[in-house]
Amino acid sequence: MMDSARVVVIGGGNMGASVLYHLAREGWTDVVLIEKAELTSGATWHAAGLVSRMTPGHALGVCHDYAVDLYKTIEEETEQGVSWHNCGSLRVAATEDHRAWLMHTRDAVLARGQECHWVNPEEIGALNPISDTSQIIGGIYTPDDGHVDPSGTCQAMAKGARQRGAKVIRRNRVTDVQQTPSGEWKVVTEQGDILCEHVVNAGGYHARQIGAFSGLDLPIVPMQHHYVVTDTVHEFEAMDHEIPVTRDDYFTGYLRREQGGALIGLYDTHDALAKWRDGCPWDSENELFEPDYDRITPWLEKCFERYPALMERGIKRIVNGAITYTPDGHPLVGPAPGLRNHWLACGATVGIAWGPGLGRALAQWMVHGTAEISMRGFDPRRFHSRVDEEYAHQRCRENYMTRLSLPYPQLQYETCREIRTSGVHDRTKALHAVFEEAGGWERPRVYGKPEWEGNEPKSWKRGPSWEAALAEACAVHKGVGIGDFSAFSKFEITGPEAEDYLNRLCANRIPKKTGGTCLTLLLNEQGTIEGEATIARLAEDRFWFVTGGPSERRIWDWITVHQRGTEDVTVKNLSDEWGILTVAGPKARAVLAPLMDASLKNADFGWLKAREMTVAGVDLIALRLSFSGELAWELHAPMGQLGTLWDALWDAGQPHGMVPFGSKALEMMRMEKAYRGGHELANDASPVHTDQMRFVKFDKDFVGKEALAKLVETDSSSVIAYLDIEMEGTDVLGGEAVYLNGEKVGSISSGGFGPVTRRNLGFAFVKPHAAMPGTELEVIVFGQMHKATVLADAVLDPQNLRLRDVAATLEVAK
């Protein structure tokens, strides 16, 4: 056996085979896959093999599209059969809320340039004649997908990799993975050790145990899942087509043809069972479990109600196998937290559909430093540090049980809450805040009514929570509001070489003077965006670095991995120790002034400045920044004193009509200011694409500078457009298709309603010729076309007069 390789991939399921295949396609052929048993012998072999373009998320949708395209062609490339069945997919709706979700899904599929149709009950009956459509109002149909033989797809990708020079070693268990002092990885196997530059954990059921070799605790839980195969369905024989793979929430499952019978997949929505909490046995191979008839009977009976032709058919076999889940249902694909050149490709719930696209993306990331699609939703570092085995177990069960539930925009997980709370959580909760999770934090989303009982009313369009957030935003614009935004991540960076270190990491120039701040982007070697941060200089050798809560582990990894061992720099993560309260609105100064001795006048504490000061007896860091578009201060204070600070601010604010406001109101306000958000700032976009070159300074060296310079000259693929959309009663959700004269030119990234200007606004990445200000476009929202106009600048205060409080400055001048 070989004793060295550039990459060792551990695990021979669909994910591992895909990574191997795509690394070879990218030109890395000194790669080897190690499998303890036979290829596909974990979860892959018993999968139902479903592959559909019917996916709303852009990045995951691109992966699904790629899988469909690859499975159509790889058989010819490798001469390995995959049994591609191009029968299409169908998903049916029985309620208006369900219709809204499916229409939004259709909008997103169209935005990716794929075919998707809304079909009425009569058309559904023609596509799937065994269905009872009396309770169905319609559905969506994607004709260009279907299902495959899962073992065949894995074998085909493995064969394609071997044809390019990669190696596959079977019947060889990995027993340890350790990093050597040189930074290389030693993969210990039953047949000997392999020294490699990169290691990829694609271990499937065993991924958590393999991760533990290197000190990782991966949040992966195998869940039991049943599907049933019936005896021959004679009605199929009379059809001139194969029925589409049909997904139906009535019985929380899916249905397709399996030879002459029907394959019925069933999700238990009441008491899902996890397997192997103590670890999957190493000798597990092609393992299935005893069928649990009591668990599946209620859902099977519902399936028979909807598809009565199946009721009298006998059951040929029942497959009860395990599927790996993560707490949010998305896979772990990307760098392992805290480890260099240790990659994950595991936790895949639908590896047949995800494997090709995610394997390709990971190969691009490893070879080129980033992927073509945004990997934020799959990055293993998206989970906070308090995710333990019990958290993973509870969340994975909940995720399984809600797999086919309508994913309302307001939907929040119910299990494992209040893992991270700020020092004013009791205050905001008493004000009827509805919380959302952000990096594990409980962040106030909107302040509701007692009868909501802490839950935001669910709706695809505007409802009571939208009205509440609008009222909050209007109150901030007219008077003053207070918000708890402690969910942001806070890092302290100190040392004599801290300035040089940050200048090397950041595209923008680090402030020279104490009290200065900057907004900066962090770029990778390809010039695309790894993250954003606000940095304040507090002293000659001390900086305050603030970034988004969900980005905490990923950005921590990024800034610490780029430390040089010779630099005199210390980086501390103070996210749990410090909280943030924001006071925003025209009356913000009037609220704060009585609580402190220092002057808050523009001349003494101007916009984009930072100071260490005392407010209401609390020593804190004050930043005059605003995401709301109004005069504002962010007060960063020790978490233990945040309650004292809130109480003083709240009491001082009552004479001025102070209201609490949450992230939903802030989202509305940032749209009026044309501020880019997380949906715009991802690794599939650069400052060129997002029109943020003003935050880039080419007179210094920084990570990604050379690549970005080339993008400035050559990349014209897409640019951001700021849109005024003519519609009422709803907002864009993201992913909707954008058209120019009937031609699809891009898609929406995010949007919302402007509380002051009363306009529906959105950001879209579109072809450059469609981004010129004044261009008339169309956006499809819930299946309806709406006119949209490209705007040249922010619709509210484009000169930032309100932020800078110019009126106060002029008054002083008089």
C-alpha positions in Angstrom: 0.0 0.0 0.0 1.1 3.6 -0.7 2.7 5.4 2.3 2.0 9.0 1.1 -0.6 11.0 -0.9 -1.6 14.5 -1.4 -5.1 13.8 -0.2 -6.7 10.9 1.7 -10.5 10.7 1.5 -12.0 8.5 4.3 -15.2 6.8 3.4 -16.6 5.2 0.2 -20.2 6.4 0.1 -21.6 8.9 -2.5 -20.0 11.9 -0.7 -16.5 10.4 -0.5 -16.6 9.1 -4.1 -17.7 12.5 -5.3 -14.9 14.3 -3.5 -12.4 11.8 -5.0 -13.9 12.2 -8.5 -13.9 16.0 -8.5 -10.5 16.3 -7.0 -9.2 14.2 -9.9 -11.2 16.4 -12.3 -9.5 19.5 -10.8 -6.1 18.0 -11.5 -5.2 16.5 -8.1 -4.6 12.9 -9.0 -2.3 11.9 -6.1 -5.4 11.2 -4.1 -6.7 8.0 -2.4 -10.0 6.9 -0.9 -9.9 4.5 2.0 -13.1 2.4 2.7 -13.4 0.0 5.7 -15.7 -2.3 3.8 -17.1 -2.0 0.2 -18.1 1.1 -1.6 -21.7 2.1 -0.8 -22.0 -0.2 2.2 -23.1 2.5 4.6 -26.1 4.6 3.9 -25.7 4.9 0.2 -26.7 1.4 -0.9 -30.2 1.5 0.6 -31.1 5.1 -0.4 -34.2 5.7 -2.4 -32.1 7.5 -5.1 -34.2 10.6 -5.5 -32.7 13.5 -7.4 -34.7 16.7 -8.0 -34.2 20.3 -9.2 -37.1 21.2 -6.9 -35.0 23.0 -4.4 -35.4 26.7 -3.4 -32.0 27.6 -2.0 -29.6 28.8 -4.6 -26.4 27.1 -3.5 -28.1 23.8 -2.7 -30.2 24.1 -5.8 -27.1 24.5 -8.0 -25.9 21.2 -6.4 -29.1 19.4 -7.2 -29.0 20.7 -10.8 -25.5 19.5 -11.2 -26.4 16.1 -9.8 -29.1 15.7 -12.4 -26.8 16.8 -15.2 -23.9 14.5 -14.0 -26.1 11.4 -13.7 -27.3 11.9 -17.2 -23.7 11.8 -18.6 -21.5 9.9 -16.3 -22.7 6.5 -17.5 -21.3 7.3 -21.0 -18.1 8.6 -19.5 -17.3 5.6 -17.3 -19.4 2.8 -18.8 -20.8 2.3 -15.3 -24.6 2.0 -15.2 -26.5 4.4 -12.9 -30.1 3.5 -14.0 -31.1 7.1 -14.6 -35.0 7.4 -14.6 -36.0 10.7 -16.1 -39.5 10.6 -14.8 -39.6 14.1 -13.3 -40.7 15.2 -9.9 -44.1 16.4 -8.5 -44.9 18.1 -5.2 -48.5 18.7 -4.3 -50.3 21.3 -2.2 -53.5 21.2 -0.3 -53.6 24.6 1.3 -53.0 28.2 0.3 -49.9 28.4 2.5 -48.6 25.3 0.8 -49.3 26.9 -2.6 -47.3 30.0 -1.5 -44.3 27.8 -0.5 -44.4 25.9 -3.7 -44.7 29.0 -5.8 -41.7 30.5 -4.1 -39.8 27.2 -4.7 -40.8 27.4 -8.4 -39.6 31.0 -8.6 -36.2 29.9 -7.3 -35.9 27.0 -9.7 -36.7 29.4 -12.6 -34.1 31.8 -11.3 -31.5 29.0 -11.8 -32.6 28.7 -15.4 -34.3 25.3 -14.9 -37.8 24.2 -15.9 -40.6 24.1 -13.3 -44.4 24.3 -13.9 -47.4 25.0 -11.7 -49.9 22.2 -12.4 -53.6 22.0 -11.5 -55.3 19.0 -10.1 -56.3 17.7 -13.5 -52.7 17.8 -14.7 -51.6 16.2 -11.5 -54.1 13.4 -12.1 -52.6 12.9 -15.6 -49.0 12.8 -14.3 -49.8 10.5 -11.4 -53.1 8.7 -12.3 -53.2 6.7 -9.0 -53.6 9.9 -6.9 -56.8 11.2 -5.5 -56.7 14.9 -6.3 -60.0 15.9 -4.6 -58.2 17.6 -1.7 -55.3 18.9 -3.8 -55.3 22.5 -5.1 -52.2 22.1 -7.3 -48.5 21.5 -7.3 -45.2 22.1 -9.0 -43.7 19.8 -11.6 -40.0 19.6 -12.6 -39.9 17.3 -15.7 -36.1 17.2 -15.9 -35.2 15.0 -12.9 -36.1 11.7 -11.4 -34.2 8.9 -9.6 -31.1 6.7 -9.9 -29.5 3.5 -8.6 -27.5 4.9 -5.6 -24.9 2.1 -5.7 -24.4 2.8 -9.4 -23.8 6.5 -9.0 -21.1 5.9 -6.3 -19.4 3.2 -8.4 -19.5 5.5 -11.4 -17.8 8.4 -9.7 -15.2 6.1 -8.1 -14.5 4.6 -11.5 -14.2 8.1 -13.1 -11.7 9.0 -10.4 -9.6 5.9 -11.0 -9.6 6.6 -14.7 -7.9 9.9 -13.9 -5.3 8.4 -11.7 -6.9 8.4 -8.2 -6.8 5.2 -6.1 -9.4 3.4 -4.1 -8.5 1.0 -1.3 -11.2 -1.2 0.2 -11.4 -3.4 3.2 -9.0 -1.2 5.1 -10.3 0.6 8.2 -8.9 3.9 9.4 -8.0 3.7 13.1 -6.5 7.1 13.8 -6.0 10.5 12.2 -3.3 12.8 13.7 -1.6 15.9 12.6 2.2 15.7 12.6 4.5 18.5 13.8 5.2 19.4 10.2 1.4 20.1 9.7 0.8 17.1 7.5 -1.7 14.4 8.5 -0.9 10.8 9.4 -3.9 8.5 8.5 -3.4 5.3 10.4 -5.1 2.3 8.7 -5.2 -1.5 9.3 -2.9 -1.9 6.3 -0.4 0.8 7.3 0.1 4.6 7.7 -0.4 7.2 5.0 1.2 10.7 5.3 -0.8 13.3 3.4 -1.2 17.1 3.0 -5.0 17.0 3.2 -7.5 14.6 4.8 -11.2 14.5 4.1 -13.6 12.9 6.5 -16.4 11.5 4.4 -17.1 8.8 6.9 -20.9 8.7 6.8 -22.2 6.8 9.9 -18.7 6.8 11.3 -17.9 10.4 10.6 -18.3 11.5 14.2 -16.0 8.8 15.4 -13.4 9.6 12.7 -13.6 13.2 13.7 -13.0 12.3 17.3 -9.5 10.9 16.3 -8.5 14.6 15.7 -10.3 16.1 18.6 -13.5 17.0 16.8 -17.1 16.6 18.2 -19.1 16.6 15.0 -22.9 17.2 15.4 -24.0 14.2 13.3 -26.8 11.8 14.3 -28.0 8.8 12.2 -31.8 8.7 12.2 -34.0 5.7 11.3 -36.0 6.0 8.1 -38.4 3.6 6.5 -39.5 3.1 3.0 -41.9 0.4 1.8 -42.0 -1.4 -1.6 -45.3 -2.8 -2.6 -46.3 -5.7 -4.8 -47.0 -5.0 -8.5 -49.3 -2.0 -9.1 -51.2 -3.0 -12.2 -52.3 0.6 -12.8 -48.7 1.4 -13.7 -48.7 -1.1 -16.5 -51.5 0.8 -18.3 -49.6 4.1 -18.3 -47.5 5.3 -21.1 -45.1 7.0 -18.8 -43.5 6.5 -15.4 -45.1 8.5 -12.7 -43.0 11.4 -11.4 -41.4 11.1 -8.0 -44.3 12.5 -5.9 -43.7 14.3 -2.6 -46.8 14.7 -0.6 -46.9 16.3 2.9 -50.3 14.7 3.6 -48.5 11.5 4.5 -45.2 13.3 5.1 -43.4 11.2 2.5 -42.6 10.5 -1.1 -43.8 8.0 -3.7 -42.2 6.6 -6.9 -42.3 3.6 -9.1 -39.9 0.7 -8.2 -40.0 -1.8 -11.0 -43.6 -3.0 -11.1 -44.4 -1.8 -7.6 -44.5 1.5 -5.6 -41.7 2.7 -3.3 -43.2 4.8 -0.4 -40.9 6.8 1.8 -42.3 7.7 5.3 -41.2 10.3 7.8 -42.3 9.9 11.5 -43.3 13.3 12.6 -44.0 12.4 16.2 -41.3 10.2 17.7 -38.3 9.8 15.4 -35.6 7.5 16.6 -31.9 8.0 16.4 -29.4 5.2 16.1 -25.9 4.6 17.5 -25.7 7.4 20.0 -22.5 5.8 21.3 -21.1 5.4 17.8 -21.8 3.1 14.9 -20.2 -0.3 15.3 -17.1 -0.5 13.2 -18.2 -3.9 11.8 -21.6 -2.4 10.6 -21.9 -3.1 6.9 -25.0 -3.0 4.6 -27.0 -2.9 7.8 -30.8 -2.6 8.1 -33.0 -2.7 11.1 -36.2 -4.5 12.0 -39.2 -2.7 10.6 -41.3 -0.8 13.1 -44.8 -1.3 11.9 -46.4 0.7 14.7 -44.3 3.7 13.8 -45.0 3.8 10.1 -48.6 2.6 10.0 -50.3 6.0 10.6 -48.4 7.5 7.7 -48.9 4.5 5.5 -52.6 4.7 6.0 -52.6 8.4 5.0 -50.6 7.4 1.8 -53.3 4.9 1.0 -56.0 7.5 1.4 -54.3 9.8 -1.1 -53.3 6.9 -3.4 -56.1 4.4 -3.0 -54.8 2.0 -5.7 -52.1 1.1 -3.3 -54.4 0.1 -0.5 -55.0 -3.5 -1.7 -51.4 -4.2 -2.7 -49.2 -6.4 -0.6 -46.0 -5.2 1.0 -43.0 -6.9 -0.8 -40.3 -5.5 1.6 -39.7 -2.8 4.1 -36.3 -1.0 4.3 -35.5 0.5 7.7 -32.1 2.1 7.4 -30.2 5.0 8.9 -29.7 8.4 7.4 -27.2 10.9 8.8 -28.6 14.2 10.0 -27.1 17.5 11.4 -28.9 19.9 13.7 -30.1 22.1 10.8 -30.4 19.4 8.2 -27.6 20.7 6.0 -24.4 18.7 5.5 -20.9 19.4 6.9 -18.8 20.4 3.9 -15.7 22.5 4.4 -12.8 23.0 6.8 -13.0 21.2 10.1 -13.2 23.8 12.9 -9.7 24.8 14.1 -7.7 22.4 11.9 -5.7 23.3 8.8 -6.1 21.1 5.8 -8.6 18.8 7.6 -11.9 18.8 5.6 -15.4 17.4 6.1 -17.8 15.9 3.6 -20.3 14.2 5.9 -23.7 14.7 7.6 -25.4 14.4 4.2 -29.1 13.6 4.6 -29.7 13.1 0.9 -26.2 12.2 -0.3 -27.4 11.0 -3.7 -28.7 14.4 -4.6 -26.1 16.4 -2.7 -23.0 14.3 -3.3 -22.0 15.4 -6.9 -22.4 19.2 -6.4 -21.0 19.3 -2.9 -18.1 17.1 -3.8 -17.3 19.4 -6.7 -17.6 22.5 -4.5 -15.3 21.0 -1.8 -12.8 20.0 -4.5 -12.8 23.6 -5.8 -12.4 24.9 -2.2 -9.4 22.6 -1.6 -7.7 23.3 -4.9 -8.5 26.9 -5.5 -9.2 28.3 -2.1 -12.9 28.9 -2.6 -15.9 27.3 -4.4 -18.1 28.7 -7.1 -21.1 28.7 -4.9 -21.6 30.1 -1.5 -20.7 27.5 1.1 -21.9 29.4 4.2 -24.9 27.1 4.7 -22.7 24.0 4.7 -19.6 25.2 6.4 -19.0 23.0 9.5 -18.0 26.1 11.4 -21.5 27.5 11.3 -22.4 25.8 14.6 -21.6 27.5 17.9 -19.2 26.0 20.3 -21.9 24.8 22.7 -23.3 22.2 20.4 -22.7 18.9 22.2 -24.0 15.4 21.8 -27.3 16.0 23.5 -27.9 19.2 21.5 -27.2 17.3 18.3 -29.5 14.4 19.2 -32.4 16.7 20.1 -32.0 19.0 17.1 -31.5 16.1 14.6 -34.7 14.5 15.8 -36.6 17.7 15.4 -35.1 18.3 12.0 -36.1 14.8 10.9 -39.7 15.2 12.2 -40.1 18.5 10.4 -38.4 17.6 7.2 -41.5 18.0 5.1 -43.1 20.8 7.2 -43.7 24.1 5.6 -40.5 26.2 6.2 -42.2 29.5 7.0 -39.8 32.5 7.1 -40.5 32.9 10.8 -39.9 29.2 11.6 -37.6 28.6 14.6 -36.4 25.4 16.2 -38.2 24.5 19.5 -35.6 22.2 21.1 -32.4 23.3 22.8 -33.2 26.9 23.2 -31.7 29.6 25.4 -28.2 28.1 25.0 -26.7 31.5 24.8 -28.6 34.5 26.2 -27.5 38.1 26.7 -27.4 40.0 30.0 -30.8 41.6 29.2 -32.6 38.5 28.0 -35.0 38.7 31.0 -35.8 42.4 30.1 -36.5 41.8 26.4 -38.5 38.6 27.2 -40.7 40.7 29.6 -41.4 43.0 26.7 -42.8 40.1 24.7 -39.8 39.7 22.4 -40.0 36.8 19.9 -36.5 35.4 19.7 -34.5 33.9 16.8 -31.3 32.0 16.9 -28.1 33.7 15.7 -24.9 31.8 16.4 -26.7 30.0 19.2 -27.8 33.3 20.8 -31.4 34.2 21.5 -31.7 37.5 19.5 -34.9 39.5 19.7 -36.5 39.4 16.3 -39.7 41.3 16.9 -41.6 42.6 19.9 -45.0 41.0 19.9 -48.1 40.6 22.0 -48.7 38.5 25.1 -51.1 36.3 23.3 -48.3 35.3 20.8 -46.7 33.4 23.8 -43.3 34.0 22.4 -44.0 32.7 18.9 -44.2 34.8 15.8 -47.4 34.2 13.8 -46.6 32.2 10.7 -47.2 33.6 7.3 -45.6 33.6 3.8 -46.8 37.2 3.3 -47.2 40.2 5.6 -49.0 39.6 8.9 -49.0 40.7 12.6 -45.3 40.4 13.1 -44.6 42.4 10.0 -46.9 45.2 11.3 -45.1 45.0 14.7 -41.6 45.3 13.1 -42.8 48.2 10.9 -44.1 50.0 14.0 -40.7 49.5 15.7 -38.8 50.8 12.7 -41.1 53.9 12.4 -40.6 54.6 16.1 -36.8 54.5 15.7 -36.9 56.9 12.7 -39.2 59.4 14.5 -37.9 59.2 18.0 -35.6 56.6 19.6 -35.3 52.8 20.1 -33.2 50.4 22.0 -32.1 47.0 20.7 -30.2 44.1 22.1 -27.7 43.0 19.5 -25.3 41.0 21.7 -25.4 38.1 19.2 -22.6 39.8 17.3 -19.1 38.2 17.7 -16.5 40.4 19.5 -12.8 39.8 19.2 -10.0 41.8 20.9 -6.8 42.0 19.0 -3.7 43.4 20.8 0.0 43.6 20.4 2.7 45.8 18.8 2.1 44.2 15.4 -1.7 44.1 15.6 -2.1 46.9 13.0 0.2 45.2 10.5 -1.6 41.9 11.0 -5.0 43.4 10.5 -3.9 45.4 7.4 -2.7 42.1 5.9 -6.0 40.4 6.6 -8.4 43.2 5.6 -9.1 44.8 2.3 -9.8 48.2 3.9 -7.1 50.3 5.6 -7.0 50.0 9.4 -7.6 53.3 11.3 -4.4 55.1 12.1 -5.7 57.1 15.0 -7.1 55.9 18.3 -10.9 56.3 18.1 -11.1 55.6 14.4 -13.3 52.8 13.0 -13.6 51.1 9.6 -15.9 48.7 7.9 -13.8 46.1 6.0 -14.2 43.0 4.0 -12.1 39.8 4.5 -11.2 38.2 1.2 -9.8 34.8 0.2 -7.0 34.1 -2.3 -9.5 34.3 -5.1 -10.6 37.8 -4.2 -14.1 36.8 -3.0 -15.7 37.5 0.3 -15.0 35.4 3.4 -16.6 37.9 5.8 -17.0 41.5 6.9 -16.1 43.2 10.1 -16.2 46.5 11.9 -12.9 47.4 13.5 -12.3 50.1 16.1 -8.9 51.2 17.2 -9.0 51.7 21.0 -5.3 52.2 21.6 -2.0 52.1 19.8 -1.8 48.4 20.1 -5.5 47.4 20.8 -8.3 46.8 18.3 -12.0 45.8 18.7 -13.2 43.5 15.9 -16.9 42.9 15.5 -18.6 40.5 13.0 -21.8 38.6 12.7 -22.9 36.0 15.3 -23.4 33.1 13.0 -19.9 33.8 11.6 -18.1 33.5 14.9 -16.2 30.2 14.5 -15.6 30.6 10.8 -14.1 34.1 11.1 -12.2 33.1 14.3 -10.7 30.3 12.2 -9.9 32.7 9.4 -8.2 35.3 11.4 -6.2 32.9 13.6 -5.1 30.6 10.8 -3.6 33.7 9.1 -1.5 34.6 12.1 2.2 34.2 11.6 4.0 32.6 14.4 6.6 35.3 14.5 4.0 38.2 14.9 3.5 39.8 18.4 -0.3 39.6 18.2 -2.8 38.2 20.7 -6.4 37.4 19.6 -9.1 36.9 22.2 -12.7 35.8 21.6 -14.9 37.9 24.0 -18.2 37.2 22.4 -19.7 35.6 25.6 -18.2 38.1 27.9 -19.4 41.3 26.2 -22.9 42.3 25.0 -24.1 45.1 22.7 -27.0 47.6 23.2 -27.9 50.0 20.4 -29.6 53.3 21.0 -30.8 54.7 17.7 -33.0 57.5 16.4 -33.1 61.3 16.3 -33.5 61.5 20.1 -30.6 59.1 20.8 -28.3 61.9 22.1 -31.0 63.2 24.3 -31.4 59.8 26.0 -27.7 59.2 26.5 -26.5 62.7 27.5 -27.9 62.7 31.1 -26.2 59.3 31.8 -22.6 60.5 31.2 -20.2 63.3 31.7 -18.6 63.2 28.3 -19.9 65.3 25.4 -21.7 63.5 22.6 -21.7 66.5 20.3 -20.6 65.9 16.7 -17.4 67.9 17.3 -16.5 65.6 20.3 -17.9 62.3 19.2 -18.4 62.2 15.5 -19.9 59.6 13.1 -17.7 56.5 12.6 -15.8 57.2 15.9 -15.2 55.0 18.9 -14.4 55.8 22.5 -14.0 54.0 25.8 -16.3 55.8 28.3 -18.6 55.4 31.2 -22.4 55.4 30.8 -24.7 55.1 33.8 -21.7 53.9 35.8 -20.8 51.1 33.3 -17.4 51.2 31.7 -17.9 50.4 28.0 -16.8 50.8 24.4 -19.1 53.2 22.5 -19.2 53.2 18.7 -21.1 55.8 16.8 -22.3 53.5 14.0 -25.7 52.8 12.7 -27.3 50.1 10.6 -30.7 51.8 11.1 -29.9 54.9 9.0 -30.4 57.2 12.1 -28.2 58.8 14.7 -27.1 55.9 16.8 -24.5 54.6 19.3 -23.6 51.0 19.8 -22.7 50.4 23.5 -20.4 47.4 24.0 -20.4 46.4 27.7 -19.5 43.5 29.9 -22.3 41.0 29.9 -22.7 41.1 33.6 -23.4 44.8 33.6 -25.6 44.8 30.5 -28.8 44.7 32.7 -27.8 47.8 34.7 -27.1 49.6 31.4 -30.4 48.6 29.9 -32.4 49.8 32.9 -30.7 53.2 32.9 -31.2 53.6 29.2 -34.8 52.5 29.4 -35.7 54.8 32.2 -33.9 57.7 30.5 -35.7 56.9 27.2 -39.3 56.8 28.5 -39.8 60.6 28.4 -38.7 60.4 24.7 -41.0 57.6 23.8 -38.3 54.9 23.6 -39.3 51.5 22.1 -37.5 48.2 21.9 -36.7 47.1 18.4 -35.5 43.8 16.9 -33.7 42.4 14.0 -36.8 42.3 11.7 -37.1 46.1 12.0 -33.4 46.6 11.5 -33.6 44.5 8.3 -36.3 46.9 7.0 -34.2 49.9 7.8 -31.0 48.5 6.3 -32.8 48.0 3.0 -33.7 51.7 2.8 -30.0 52.5 3.3 -29.0 50.0 0.6 -26.7 48.2 3.1 -25.5 44.8 1.9 -26.3 41.9 4.2 -25.1 38.4 4.7 -27.0 37.1 1.7 -24.9 39.5 -0.5 -21.5 39.0 1.3 -20.5 35.5 0.6 -17.7 33.6 -1.1 -19.4 33.5 -4.5 -19.1 37.3 -4.7 -16.3 39.8 -4.6 -16.3 43.6 -3.8 -16.6 44.0 -7.6 -19.9 42.1 -7.7 -21.3 43.8 -4.6 -20.2 47.3 -5.6 -18.1 47.7 -2.5 -14.7 48.7 -3.9 -14.8 51.8 -1.7 -13.9 49.4 1.1 -10.8 48.2 -0.7 -7.4 50.0 -0.6 -4.9 48.8 -3.2 -2.1 50.9 -1.7 -1.3 48.1 0.7 -1.0 44.3 0.6 -3.8 42.1 1.8 -5.1 38.6 1.3 -6.8 38.3 -2.1 -5.4 41.6 -3.5 -3.8 40.1 -6.7 -6.9 38.1 -7.6 -9.3 41.0 -6.9 -7.2 43.2 -9.2 -7.8 40.7 -12.0 -11.5 40.6 -11.2 -11.8 44.3 -11.5 -10.5 44.1 -15.0 -12.0 40.8 -16.3 -15.1 39.7 -14.3 -18.4 40.9 -15.8 -20.5 37.8 -14.9 -22.9 39.6 -12.5 -23.2 42.7 -10.4 -25.5 43.8 -7.6 -28.6 45.9 -8.4 -30.8 47.8 -5.9 -34.4 47.5 -6.9 -37.7 49.3 -6.3 -40.3 46.6 -6.7 -43.9 47.4 -7.5 -46.1 45.1 -5.3 -48.3 45.1 -2.3 -49.0 42.8 0.6 -45.7 40.8 0.4 -42.0 41.1 0.3 -39.3 39.2 -1.7 -37.8 36.3 0.3 -34.7 35.7 -1.7 -34.1 33.5 -4.7 -36.8 35.0 -7.0 -36.0 35.2 -10.7 -35.4 38.6 -12.3 -36.2 39.3 -16.0 -35.3 41.9 -18.5 -37.6 42.0 -21.6 -38.5 38.4 -20.9 -34.9 37.2 -20.5 -33.8 35.8 -17.1 -30.9 38.0 -16.0 -30.5 37.2 -12.3 -32.1 36.5 -9.0 -33.0 38.3 -5.8 -30.5 37.9 -2.8 -32.6 39.7 -0.2 -35.2 42.4 0.3 -37.7 44.1 2.5 -40.1 47.0 3.0 -38.8 50.6 3.6 -40.7 52.0 6.6 -40.0 55.7 5.8 -40.2 55.6 2.0 -43.0 52.9 1.9 -41.3 51.2 -0.9 -40.6 47.5 -1.6 -36.9 47.1 -2.0 -34.6 44.3 -3.0 -31.0 43.4 -3.9 -30.4 41.2 -6.9 -27.3 39.8 -8.7 -27.9 40.4 -12.4 -26.0 40.6 -15.6 -24.2 43.9 -15.9 -26.4 45.3 -18.7 -29.4 44.9 -16.5 -27.9 46.8 -13.5 -27.9 50.3 -15.0 -29.9 52.8 -12.9 -33.3 53.3 -14.4 -33.5 49.9 -16.1 -37.0 48.5 -16.0 -37.0 44.8 -14.8 -39.5 42.3 -13.7 -39.4 40.1 -10.6 -41.5 36.9 -10.2 -42.8 36.7 -6.6 -45.1 33.8 -5.6 -45.7 33.2 -9.3 -46.7 36.7 -10.2 -44.6 39.2 -12.3 -44.0 42.6 -10.7 -42.3 45.6 -12.3 -39.0 46.7 -10.7 -36.7 49.6 -11.4 -32.9 49.7 -10.8 -32.1 52.5 -8.3 -28.9 54.5 -8.4 -28.6 55.0 -4.6 -30.2 54.5 -1.3 -33.8 55.6 -1.2 -33.3 57.1 2.3 -30.7 59.8 3.0 -28.1 58.8 0.4 -25.8 61.5 1.7 -25.9 60.2 5.3 -27.1 63.5 6.7 -29.2 61.8 9.4 -26.4 59.5 10.4 -24.0 62.4 10.7 -26.7 64.5 12.4 -25.9 67.4 10.0 -28.9 69.4 11.4 -27.3 69.5 14.8 -24.0 70.5 13.3 -25.6 73.4 11.4 -27.4 74.5 14.5 -24.1 74.7 16.4 -22.6 76.7 13.5 -25.4 79.2 13.7 
